[in-house]
Amino acid sequence: MTFIPAQQLETNCEPCNISLHNVMHWCRHAKLLNGSQKSKAKKFVEYDCIKYVGNGKFMCLPLNTQEVHQVDDFIFQKKPYPTNYNSSEYIIEFNKEKKLFICSCQGYKSKIDKNQMQEDGCNCSHVLALFLAFRMKIFNKEEVI
């Protein structure tokens, strides 16, 4: 959001096209996250990185140039990303006690440590990607392993 002082309005400045340059990423120079969580979540969905692994658990595969990603004995297919953005996969699961999805990523854990959790929202791009996948009805019975 950009604040326009003369008009006292906020306007959404989200890019029309999502690219590597406007996907949320850690800027080591500024020591800040650059890009939006929403654009990164869209990339995970677009490149078929959200997979159901059973027992109420989902996995978010990395955005990288691989078409196949192996975790333990499981092999997952996904669309190759143009560059090797990251190499880690993350587990997302529903916590029945807290009634929210939790993620194994560092950003999620950091929000817990800093007491910055949003009880009614997405606390990382991986969970947001899962919600987008639910909304787009991406999962079906054949995908359950």
Long-range contacts (C-beta under 8 A, 24 or more apart in sequence): 14-38, 14-39, 15-39, 18-42, 18-43, 18-46, 20-82, 20-83, 20-85, 23-63, 23-85, 24-125, 25-85, 37-122, 37-124, 37-125, 37-128, 38-125, 38-128, 40-125, 40-129, 41-122, 41-125, 41-126, 41-128, 41-129, 41-131, 41-132, 42-129, 42-132, 43-81, 44-125, 44-126, 44-129, 45-129, 45-132, 45-133, 45-136, 45-138, 46-79, 47-78, 47-79, 47-80, 47-81, 48-77, 48-78, 48-79, 49-78, 49-129, 50-129, 50-130, 50-133, 50-138, 51-76, 51-78, 51-143, 52-139, 52-143, 52-144, 52-145, 53-91, 53-145, 54-144, 54-145, 56-93, 56-94, 57-91, 57-92, 57-93, 58-91, 58-92, 58-93, 58-130, 59-89, 59-90, 59-91, 59-92, 60-89, 60-90, 60-92, 60-103, 60-105, 60-126, 60-129, 60-130, 61-89, 62-86, 62-87, 62-88, 62-89, 74-145, 90-126, 92-126, 92-127, 92-130, 101-127, 101-130, 102-127, 103-127
